């Protein structure tokens, strides 16, 4: 893979490895959204359920959980390397 071919700077990837331990975001998918003309919201999705939260306290709690997880995540470069290694391993295992 050509390293420059897929790295246009549009995605910022941070892998939170299993060895970082348990964290609150393991239970669901969290999407944080900010808008120029309205208050931020958080969308939480889990198995067969989804919840759009606009309560400022819940959005702030969600943001804090995200920030704490990001603090334990690998750097962007380390994350890209980890994903590439996993993809290569997967490709090798399926040949």
Residue frames as qw, qx, qy, qz and C-alpha x, y, z in Angstrom:
[[0.000, 0.890, 0.456, 0.000, 0.00, 0.00, 0.00],
 [0.371, 0.461, -0.031, 0.805, 1.29, 3.42, -0.90],
 [0.300, -0.424, -0.572, 0.635, 1.32, 5.36, 2.41],
 [0.036, 0.247, 0.004, -0.968, 0.36, 8.64, 0.75],
 [0.167, -0.202, -0.731, -0.630, -2.44, 7.25, -1.39],
 [0.413, -0.589, -0.671, -0.178, -5.04, 7.02, 1.38],
 [0.440, -0.518, -0.392, 0.620, -3.82, 9.72, 3.74],
 [0.178, 0.611, 0.294, 0.714, -5.41, 12.96, 2.62],
 [0.111, 0.078, -0.442, 0.887, -5.79, 14.26, 6.17],
 [0.483, -0.331, -0.307, -0.751, -9.56, 13.81, 6.25],
 [0.834, -0.400, -0.345, -0.157, -9.61, 11.25, 9.02],
 [0.056, -0.622, 0.625, -0.468, -8.02, 11.36, 12.43],
 [0.859, -0.140, -0.471, -0.143, -7.73, 7.83, 13.77],
 [0.138, -0.536, 0.673, -0.491, -7.00, 6.95, 17.40],
 [0.734, -0.119, -0.657, -0.125, -7.19, 3.29, 18.42],
 [0.499, -0.568, 0.433, -0.491, -7.99, 2.55, 22.03],
 [0.485, 0.250, -0.838, -0.027, -6.22, -0.78, 22.54],
 [0.783, -0.411, -0.430, -0.183, -7.64, -3.54, 24.73],
 [0.664, -0.077, -0.468, 0.578, -4.60, -3.29, 26.97],
 [0.038, -0.412, 0.133, -0.900, -5.79, 0.19, 28.02],
 [0.012, 0.181, 0.833, -0.523, -8.44, -1.57, 30.09],
 [0.034, 0.646, 0.760, 0.062, -12.15, -1.09, 30.54],
 [0.026, -0.116, -0.042, 0.992, -13.79, 2.25, 29.83],
 [0.400, 0.429, 0.531, -0.611, -17.34, 3.58, 29.63],
 [0.461, 0.516, -0.291, -0.661, -17.41, 3.84, 25.83],
 [0.013, -0.163, 0.969, 0.186, -17.16, 0.06, 25.38],
 [0.341, 0.343, 0.783, -0.392, -20.89, -0.24, 25.96],
 [0.464, 0.751, 0.451, -0.133, -22.04, 1.68, 22.89],
 [0.490, 0.361, 0.279, 0.742, -21.20, 3.90, 19.94],
 [0.144, -0.781, -0.282, 0.538, -20.89, 7.60, 20.75],
 [0.416, 0.490, 0.327, 0.693, -21.14, 10.37, 18.17],
 [0.198, -0.648, -0.267, 0.686, -20.53, 13.94, 19.31],
 [0.356, 0.598, 0.460, 0.551, -21.86, 16.68, 17.06],
 [0.186, -0.554, -0.178, 0.792, -21.22, 20.42, 17.15],
 [0.334, 0.694, 0.527, 0.358, -23.03, 23.01, 15.06],
 [0.269, 0.144, -0.025, 0.952, -22.39, 26.65, 14.33],
 [0.307, -0.344, -0.187, -0.868, -26.05, 27.61, 14.82],
 [0.773, -0.455, -0.178, -0.405, -27.19, 25.38, 17.69],
 [0.522, -0.624, 0.538, -0.220, -26.06, 23.62, 20.85],
 [0.232, 0.370, -0.892, -0.114, -23.95, 20.46, 20.64],
 [0.883, -0.131, 0.069, -0.445, -25.63, 17.05, 20.89],
 [0.140, -0.384, 0.913, 0.015, -24.50, 13.50, 21.52],
 [0.843, 0.095, -0.244, -0.470, -25.92, 10.41, 19.87],
 [0.303, -0.373, 0.861, -0.169, -25.49, 7.09, 21.68],
 [0.807, 0.178, -0.325, -0.459, -26.27, 3.85, 19.89],
 [0.323, -0.314, 0.879, -0.158, -26.23, 0.31, 21.23],
 [0.024, 0.111, 0.964, 0.242, -27.87, -2.97, 20.28],
 [0.083, -0.569, -0.760, -0.301, -31.35, -2.20, 18.92],
 [0.220, -0.862, -0.380, 0.254, -31.44, 1.25, 20.52],
 [0.433, 0.329, 0.050, 0.838, -30.34, 4.82, 19.89],
 [0.263, -0.821, -0.416, 0.289, -30.64, 8.03, 21.86],
 [0.333, 0.583, 0.050, 0.739, -30.08, 11.61, 20.73],
 [0.468, -0.618, -0.424, 0.467, -29.12, 13.65, 23.79],
 [0.234, 0.688, 0.104, 0.679, -29.43, 17.42, 23.85],
 [0.566, -0.814, -0.133, 0.019, -29.40, 17.95, 27.63],
 [0.249, 0.843, -0.396, 0.266, -26.22, 20.01, 28.20],
 [0.540, -0.580, 0.575, -0.204, -25.24, 17.93, 31.25],
 [0.909, 0.080, 0.409, 0.008, -25.48, 14.64, 29.33],
 [0.659, 0.720, -0.078, 0.201, -23.62, 16.08, 26.35],
 [0.048, -0.828, 0.493, -0.262, -20.87, 17.36, 28.69],
 [0.747, -0.351, 0.550, -0.128, -20.68, 13.94, 30.43],
 [0.894, 0.369, 0.235, 0.092, -20.40, 12.24, 27.03],
 [0.413, 0.841, -0.256, 0.236, -17.68, 14.66, 25.96],
 [0.359, -0.711, 0.566, -0.212, -15.74, 13.97, 29.15],
 [0.879, -0.072, 0.470, -0.029, -15.99, 10.20, 28.62],
 [0.764, 0.618, 0.049, 0.180, -14.72, 10.68, 25.06],
 [0.135, 0.877, -0.384, 0.256, -11.85, 12.91, 26.17],
 [0.601, -0.537, 0.574, -0.144, -10.80, 10.41, 28.85],
 [0.908, 0.179, 0.369, 0.078, -10.83, 7.55, 26.33],
 [0.573, 0.785, -0.094, 0.216, -8.86, 9.64, 23.85],
 [0.206, -0.835, 0.478, -0.178, -6.27, 10.26, 26.54],
 [0.705, -0.304, 0.641, -0.016, -5.69, 6.49, 26.76],
 [0.833, 0.521, 0.183, -0.040, -5.72, 5.95, 22.99],
 [0.711, -0.069, 0.316, 0.625, -2.69, 5.47, 20.77],
 [0.004, 0.566, -0.194, -0.801, -1.34, 8.39, 18.79],
 [0.683, 0.582, -0.005, -0.441, -2.61, 8.84, 15.23],
 [0.383, 0.598, -0.686, -0.159, 0.58, 7.35, 13.75],
 [0.173, -0.210, 0.934, -0.233, 0.56, 4.39, 16.15],
 [0.625, 0.308, 0.512, -0.502, -3.13, 3.83, 15.45],
 [0.652, 0.599, -0.265, -0.381, -2.65, 3.79, 11.68],
 [0.207, 0.479, -0.853, 0.004, 0.25, 1.36, 12.09],
 [0.379, -0.028, 0.843, -0.380, -1.87, -0.91, 14.34],
 [0.704, 0.447, 0.274, -0.478, -4.78, -0.93, 11.86],
 [0.532, 0.621, -0.510, -0.266, -2.44, -1.63, 8.94],
 [0.010, -0.356, 0.924, -0.137, -0.79, -4.50, 10.82],
 [0.536, 0.163, 0.705, -0.435, -4.20, -6.01, 11.66],
 [0.690, 0.570, -0.015, -0.446, -5.33, -5.66, 8.03],
 [0.375, 0.574, -0.715, -0.136, -2.16, -7.33, 6.76],
 [0.226, -0.178, 0.917, -0.275, -2.56, -10.14, 9.30],
 [0.648, 0.348, 0.465, -0.494, -6.19, -10.60, 8.27],
 [0.620, 0.626, -0.305, -0.361, -5.22, -10.65, 4.58],
 [0.164, 0.479, -0.862, 0.017, -2.44, -13.16, 5.26],
 [0.397, -0.022, 0.832, -0.387, -4.78, -15.43, 7.27],
 [0.672, 0.469, 0.389, -0.420, -7.32, -15.50, 4.43],
 [0.352, 0.612, -0.576, -0.413, -4.95, -16.44, 1.59]]
